[in-house]
Structure formats: structure tokens, C-alpha cells
Amino acid sequence: MTAYFIRRILLIIPTFFGVTILVFCITRMTPGGPIERIITQARMQGISSDAGETSARSRTQQPLSQDQIEELKRYYGFDKPVLISYALWLKNILKGDLGVSTRYYDPVWDMIMERIPISLYFGSISMVMMYAVCIPLGIAKAVRHKSTFDNITSVVVFIGYAIPGWVIGVFMLVLFASHWEIFPLGGIVSDYFDEMNPLEKVWDVVRHTILPLIAYMLGSFTVMTFLMKNTLMDNLASDYIRTAMAKGLSFKKAVFRHALRNSLIPIATHFGNNVSIILSGSFLIEKVFNINGMGLLGYESVVERDYPVVMGILALSSLLLMIGNILSDFCVAFIDPRVQFK
């Protein structure tokens, strides 16, 4: 098993190269980058060096000279071949330098580190709440299959799954924040947060957390609940459970001592994906609640063609996803000692 995990760790290197070089090439071929944005801004503002050039370029719709465009290409690193540019980017990555944003001209690493605490806060709470609620609910639904409790909870869970989280977020903001004014309209803290005492600060953060947290949990909540229920029902119908109960084992002990542990294996396989989701967030939910997290940063960087930010977020999220998959294998091996990775 040790050799298996060593191979998995070593496979992170070529996988990281493959993912990043593919996206790097796409960013170089996609129109609308920083140079095009500067040209568009110059055209709209009518920037020119003198009146004669303005008249000539107004006919060609080109406000910048070729020398200026070549200088911009050198500044942004677009004057080199793609592979050479990728090698330089990778060299800087290994040094811990993610580059500078072409939109805000701030270091990419500082921009990401500014958003990571927010995403970690919501992502960590969402994952803990998801496992804390979905596993007990899935167990209760499995042992009470086709009961009134199972039918009612299934309807509620499916309704929540059918409606996107950001739509629920808008509805909750209109109802609970705007109409009834129970919760704030968005953000992480209130404007007068610094003037509060410690208890008031904690309560203010909690009030700003409840609605976004519900919106975050809706999609994964349904999947995890029914995965837990269906897997447990399959194990309860297995021969080893029927044999154990035929020998006098109670139903409760059969569930919690035997069937439950085997039913947690599929839950453990999803752990790796959840680790990466902690930081990725949801740009729609963050937009609705005015939360400056990683999801909104990634969305804005793609829309604005801010390639250094896109590549920085991709590098971080891809590494987390691959490490999370290895952690999932560890969880599976811990839950089921019969699993032998070779």
C-alpha cells in the first residue's frame, strides 16, 4: 500500500504539468486579453499622440501604434512562444511567484491570500455541517424506508436539490433580509463591526453566515444524504447482515456495528472533491451575498481575461484536488481494512 501512495504522489507532477500547460495554451489563444482591453479603452477615450495620428487612426480604428503594441506584448510576456512563456511561468511558480494581475496590477498571491480565509470559513463550515447532517439523516431514512418521515424528508430534499443554491439565496434575501429584516443583506460583517464588543462581533458574523451557508449546502446536501441512505440499504440487504441477525444480533447492532462502516466507504471517496470545493466556492452565491471569496475572484478573472489570476487559482485548486483524491484513498483504507491498494 505504501508503494501505491508513493506512485499517486509522484503522479501529481505530470498531472499538474498536463493541466496547467493545457489551460496556459488556451489563455494564449483566447481573444480579449489585456492588450485588447487597452486598445479598446484607448479607442473609447480617443487617446493619441497628436491630432494628425488621431485622424489617420480613426480610419483604421487603431488608436495605438505597432511599436506600442509590441511594447505591450513584451510587458505582458506575449512576445515569446507559448512553451517558453509556460516555462517561465512554471519557473516563477516554483519560486512561489504567481505573477501580477493584468487587471488590478496587484500580486496574484496577495489577491488569493486575501480571499482564502473567506472561502475557508464558508467551505469548512459547509463541509462539517454537510457530514454532520447528511450521515445521520441518511441513516434515519434508510432504517425508516417508505415511512412518513422518509417520504416527507425526500420531498424536502429533492425540492432543495431542484432549485439552484443562488436562487434560494435570492429568495432568502428578499424574504428574510429585505422584507422581515431578520438577517443582513450581504457581506461578511456590518459596517460598524469595529465598534462592537466581542460578543456582538460573534453574533454579527453568525447573522452574516446563516443565509450563505444554507445556499452553499443545498446541492451537496441532497447527494450525500441519498448516497448514505442507498448505500446503507444495500448493505442491510446483504447476506452477512441477514446471517448476523439470524444468529440473534439485534437490528440496531447490525446497523451500527457492521452495515454502517461499509456504507461510509462511498462517502469517504467524495472527501477529496469536497476538499477542493472548500476553496473554490460558488461565484453565483458569492455574487448574490456580496462575498469576496475565491469563487467570485475566479469568475471575475475569467471574464476580465486576467490570465495570471486564472493560472494562479488553477494551480492551487488542481493541487488541492489531487491531494484530496489521495486523502480519499487514505480514508477508504482507514474505514475498510480489507481494501488493499496495489
C-alpha positions as CSV (number, residue, x, y, z in Angstrom):
1,M,0.0,0.0,0.0
2,T,2.9,2.4,0.7
3,A,4.2,1.9,-2.8
4,Y,0.7,2.8,-4.2
5,F,0.5,6.1,-2.3
6,I,4.1,6.9,-3.4
7,R,3.1,6.4,-7.0
8,R,0.0,8.5,-6.5
9,I,2.1,11.3,-5.1
10,L,4.6,11.2,-7.9
11,L,1.7,11.2,-10.4
12,I,0.8,14.7,-9.2
13,I,3.8,16.1,-11.0
14,P,2.9,15.1,-14.6
15,T,-0.8,15.7,-14.0
16,F,-0.1,19.2,-12.8
17,F,2.1,19.8,-15.9
18,G,-0.7,18.5,-18.2
19,V,-3.5,20.5,-16.7
20,T,-1.6,23.8,-16.4
21,I,0.0,23.7,-19.9
22,L,-3.4,23.0,-21.5
23,V,-5.1,25.9,-19.8
24,F,-2.0,28.1,-20.4
25,C,-2.2,27.5,-24.1
26,I,-5.9,28.2,-24.1
27,T,-5.4,31.5,-22.4
28,R,-2.9,32.5,-25.1
29,M,-5.3,31.6,-27.9
30,T,-8.4,33.2,-26.4
31,P,-9.1,36.8,-27.7
32,G,-9.9,39.6,-25.4
33,G,-6.7,39.7,-23.3
34,P,-5.1,42.7,-21.6
35,I,-3.7,44.1,-24.8
36,E,-7.1,44.0,-26.5
37,R,-8.6,45.7,-23.4
38,I,-6.1,48.5,-23.5
39,I,-6.7,49.0,-27.2
40,T,-10.5,49.1,-26.6
41,Q,-10.1,51.6,-23.8
42,A,-7.8,53.8,-25.9
43,R,-10.3,53.7,-28.8
44,M,-13.1,54.8,-26.5
45,Q,-11.1,57.6,-24.9
46,G,-9.6,58.8,-28.1
47,I,-6.0,58.5,-26.9
48,S,-3.4,59.6,-29.4
49,S,-0.1,61.2,-29.6
50,D,-1.1,64.2,-31.8
51,A,-4.1,65.3,-33.9
52,G,-2.6,64.0,-37.2
53,E,-2.3,60.5,-35.9
54,T,-5.8,60.7,-34.5
55,S,-7.2,61.5,-37.9
56,A,-5.2,58.7,-39.6
57,R,-6.1,56.1,-36.9
58,S,-9.7,57.0,-36.8
59,R,-10.0,55.5,-40.3
60,T,-8.2,52.3,-39.3
61,Q,-9.8,52.1,-35.9
62,Q,-6.3,51.5,-34.3
63,P,-5.5,54.0,-31.6
64,L,-2.1,52.5,-30.8
65,S,0.9,52.3,-33.0
66,Q,2.6,49.0,-33.8
67,D,5.6,49.9,-31.6
68,Q,3.2,50.5,-28.7
69,I,1.5,47.2,-29.2
70,E,4.9,45.4,-29.4
71,E,5.9,47.1,-26.2
72,L,2.7,45.9,-24.5
73,K,3.4,42.3,-25.7
74,R,6.9,42.4,-24.2
75,Y,5.5,43.8,-20.9
76,Y,2.8,41.1,-20.6
77,G,5.1,38.3,-21.9
78,F,3.2,37.7,-25.1
79,D,6.2,38.2,-27.4
80,K,7.6,34.8,-26.6
81,P,6.5,31.4,-27.9
82,V,3.9,29.6,-25.8
83,L,6.2,26.9,-24.4
84,I,8.8,29.4,-23.5
85,S,6.3,31.6,-21.7
86,Y,4.9,28.5,-19.9
87,A,8.4,27.5,-18.8
88,L,9.0,31.0,-17.4
89,W,5.6,30.9,-15.6
90,L,6.4,27.4,-14.2
91,K,9.8,28.7,-13.0
92,N,8.2,31.5,-11.2
93,I,5.6,29.2,-9.7
94,L,8.3,27.0,-8.2
95,K,9.7,30.2,-6.6
96,G,6.3,31.0,-5.1
97,D,5.7,33.9,-7.5
98,L,2.2,33.7,-9.2
99,G,2.8,36.9,-11.2
100,V,0.9,40.2,-11.2
101,S,-2.7,40.7,-12.1
102,T,-3.1,42.3,-15.6
103,R,-6.4,44.0,-14.4
104,Y,-5.6,45.3,-10.9
105,Y,-1.7,45.2,-11.1
106,D,-1.6,43.6,-7.7
107,P,0.4,40.4,-6.9
108,V,-1.7,37.4,-7.6
109,W,-0.6,35.6,-4.4
110,D,-1.7,38.6,-2.3
111,M,-5.1,38.6,-4.0
112,I,-5.6,34.9,-3.5
113,M,-4.5,35.1,0.2
114,E,-6.9,37.9,0.8
115,R,-9.8,35.7,-0.4
116,I,-8.7,32.3,1.0
117,P,-9.8,33.0,4.6
118,I,-13.4,33.8,3.5
119,S,-13.6,30.7,1.3
120,L,-12.0,28.5,4.0
121,Y,-14.6,29.9,6.5
122,F,-17.6,29.1,4.5
123,G,-16.2,25.9,2.9
124,S,-15.1,24.4,6.2
125,I,-18.4,25.1,8.0
126,S,-20.3,23.8,5.0
127,M,-18.4,20.5,4.9
128,V,-18.7,19.9,8.6
129,M,-22.4,20.7,8.6
130,M,-22.9,18.5,5.5
131,Y,-21.4,15.4,7.0
132,A,-22.9,16.1,10.4
133,V,-26.4,16.3,9.0
134,C,-26.3,14.1,5.9
135,I,-24.9,11.0,7.5
136,P,-27.5,10.8,10.4
137,L,-30.3,11.8,8.1
138,G,-29.3,9.2,5.6
139,I,-29.2,6.5,8.3
140,A,-32.6,7.6,9.6
141,K,-34.1,7.4,6.1
142,A,-32.6,4.0,5.5
143,V,-33.9,2.4,8.7
144,R,-37.3,4.0,8.2
145,H,-37.6,3.4,4.5
146,K,-41.0,4.2,3.0
147,S,-42.2,5.7,6.2
148,T,-43.9,9.1,6.6
149,F,-40.6,10.5,7.8
150,D,-38.7,9.2,4.8
151,N,-41.3,10.5,2.3
152,I,-41.5,14.0,3.8
153,T,-37.8,14.4,4.0
154,S,-37.3,13.1,0.5
155,V,-39.7,15.7,-0.9
156,V,-38.0,18.5,1.0
157,V,-34.5,17.3,0.0
158,F,-35.5,17.0,-3.7
159,I,-37.1,20.4,-3.8
160,G,-33.9,21.8,-2.3
161,Y,-31.8,20.0,-5.0
162,A,-34.0,21.1,-7.9
163,I,-33.6,24.8,-7.1
164,P,-30.1,26.2,-7.5
165,G,-28.4,27.5,-4.4
166,W,-28.1,31.0,-5.7
167,V,-31.9,31.2,-6.5
168,I,-32.6,30.1,-2.9
169,G,-30.1,32.8,-1.8
170,V,-32.0,35.5,-3.7
171,F,-35.3,34.2,-2.2
172,M,-33.9,34.2,1.3
173,L,-32.5,37.7,0.9
174,V,-35.8,39.1,-0.3
175,L,-37.8,37.3,2.4
176,F,-35.6,37.3,5.5
177,A,-33.3,40.3,4.8
178,S,-35.4,42.8,2.9
179,H,-39.0,42.0,4.0
180,W,-38.6,40.8,7.5
181,E,-35.1,42.3,8.2
182,I,-34.0,39.3,10.3
183,F,-30.7,38.9,8.5
184,P,-28.3,41.4,6.8
185,L,-28.5,41.9,3.0
186,G,-25.0,40.6,2.4
187,G,-21.3,40.8,3.2
188,I,-19.3,39.2,6.0
189,V,-19.6,41.8,8.7
190,S,-21.6,45.0,9.3
191,D,-20.2,48.5,8.5
192,Y,-19.8,49.3,12.2
193,F,-18.2,46.0,13.1
194,D,-15.1,47.6,14.6
195,E,-17.2,49.5,17.2
196,M,-18.8,46.3,18.6
197,N,-17.7,44.3,21.6
198,P,-16.5,40.7,21.2
199,L,-19.9,39.1,21.8
200,E,-21.6,41.5,19.4
201,K,-18.9,40.7,16.8
202,V,-19.5,37.0,17.1
203,W,-23.3,37.4,16.7
204,D,-22.8,39.8,13.8
205,V,-20.6,37.2,11.9
206,V,-23.2,34.4,12.7
207,R,-26.0,36.6,11.3
208,H,-24.0,37.2,8.1
209,T,-23.1,33.5,7.8
210,I,-26.5,31.7,8.1
211,L,-28.1,32.5,4.8
212,P,-25.0,32.0,2.6
213,L,-24.3,28.7,4.5
214,I,-27.8,27.4,3.6
215,A,-27.3,28.3,0.0
216,Y,-23.8,26.6,-0.1
217,M,-25.1,23.3,1.4
218,L,-28.2,22.7,-0.7
219,G,-26.6,20.9,-3.7
220,S,-24.2,18.6,-1.9
221,F,-26.6,18.0,0.9
222,T,-29.0,16.1,-1.3
223,V,-26.4,14.0,-3.0
224,M,-24.7,13.0,0.3
225,T,-28.0,12.2,2.0
226,F,-29.3,9.8,-0.6
227,L,-25.8,8.3,-1.1
228,M,-25.7,7.4,2.6
229,K,-29.3,6.1,2.5
230,N,-29.0,3.9,-0.6
231,T,-25.6,2.5,0.4
232,L,-26.8,1.6,3.9
233,M,-29.9,0.0,2.4
234,D,-27.8,-2.1,0.1
235,N,-25.7,-3.3,3.0
236,L,-28.7,-4.1,5.2
237,A,-30.0,-6.3,2.4
238,S,-26.7,-8.2,2.2
239,D,-26.3,-11.8,3.2
240,Y,-23.8,-11.1,6.0
241,I,-26.4,-8.8,7.7
242,R,-29.2,-11.3,7.4
243,T,-26.9,-14.1,8.7
244,A,-25.8,-11.9,11.7
245,M,-29.5,-11.1,12.6
246,A,-30.4,-14.8,12.2
247,K,-27.8,-15.7,14.8
248,G,-29.5,-13.3,17.3
249,L,-27.8,-9.9,16.6
250,S,-30.2,-7.0,17.1
251,F,-31.2,-4.8,14.2
252,K,-29.6,-1.8,15.9
253,K,-26.3,-3.5,16.4
254,A,-26.4,-4.9,12.8
255,V,-26.7,-1.3,11.5
256,F,-24.1,0.4,13.7
257,R,-21.5,-2.3,14.1
258,H,-21.5,-3.8,10.6
259,A,-23.5,-2.1,7.9
260,L,-22.7,1.5,8.8
261,R,-18.9,1.1,8.5
262,N,-19.2,-0.4,5.0
263,S,-21.7,2.2,4.0
264,L,-19.2,5.0,4.8
265,I,-16.8,3.9,2.0
266,P,-18.6,5.8,-0.8
267,I,-18.9,8.8,1.5
268,A,-15.1,8.7,2.0
269,T,-14.5,8.6,-1.7
270,H,-16.2,12.1,-2.0
271,F,-13.9,13.6,0.6
272,G,-11.2,14.6,-1.9
273,N,-13.6,16.5,-4.1
274,N,-15.0,18.3,-1.0
275,V,-11.5,19.4,0.0
276,S,-11.1,21.3,-3.3
277,I,-14.6,22.7,-3.1
278,I,-13.7,24.3,0.2
279,L,-11.6,26.9,-1.6
280,S,-13.4,27.0,-5.0
281,G,-16.7,28.2,-3.6
282,S,-19.6,29.3,-5.8
283,F,-19.3,32.6,-7.7
284,L,-23.1,33.0,-8.1
285,I,-23.7,32.6,-4.3
286,E,-20.8,34.9,-3.5
287,K,-22.2,37.4,-6.0
288,V,-25.7,37.3,-4.5
289,F,-24.5,37.7,-1.0
290,N,-21.6,40.2,-1.9
291,I,-18.9,37.8,-0.6
292,N,-15.4,38.4,-1.9
293,G,-14.4,34.7,-1.9
294,M,-12.3,32.6,-4.3
295,G,-15.3,31.7,-6.5
296,L,-16.0,35.3,-7.3
297,L,-12.4,36.1,-7.8
298,G,-12.0,33.2,-10.3
299,Y,-15.2,34.2,-12.2
300,E,-14.1,37.8,-12.5
301,S,-10.6,36.8,-13.6
302,V,-12.0,34.7,-16.4
303,V,-14.5,37.4,-17.5
304,E,-11.8,40.1,-17.4
305,R,-9.2,37.8,-19.1
306,D,-6.9,38.3,-16.1
307,Y,-4.7,35.3,-17.1
308,P,-2.2,35.4,-14.2
309,V,-5.0,35.2,-11.7
310,V,-6.7,32.4,-13.7
311,M,-3.5,30.4,-13.7
312,G,-2.8,31.0,-10.1
313,I,-6.2,29.8,-9.0
314,L,-5.9,26.8,-11.4
315,A,-2.5,25.8,-9.9
316,L,-3.8,26.0,-6.4
317,S,-7.1,24.2,-7.0
318,S,-5.6,21.5,-9.1
319,L,-3.1,20.7,-6.5
320,L,-5.8,20.6,-3.8
321,L,-7.9,18.3,-5.9
322,M,-5.1,15.8,-6.5
323,I,-4.1,15.9,-2.8
324,G,-7.7,15.5,-1.9
325,N,-8.1,12.4,-4.0
326,I,-5.1,10.8,-2.2
327,L,-6.7,11.7,1.1
328,S,-9.9,10.0,-0.1
329,D,-7.9,6.8,-0.6
330,F,-6.5,7.1,2.9
331,C,-10.0,7.4,4.3
332,V,-11.2,4.4,2.4
333,A,-8.3,2.3,3.6
334,F,-8.9,3.5,7.2
335,I,-12.6,2.7,7.1
336,D,-12.3,-0.7,5.4
337,P,-9.1,-2.6,6.3
338,R,-9.9,-5.1,3.6
339,V,-9.0,-2.6,0.9
340,Q,-5.5,-3.2,-0.4
341,F,-4.2,-0.6,-2.9
342,K,-1.6,-2.2,-5.2
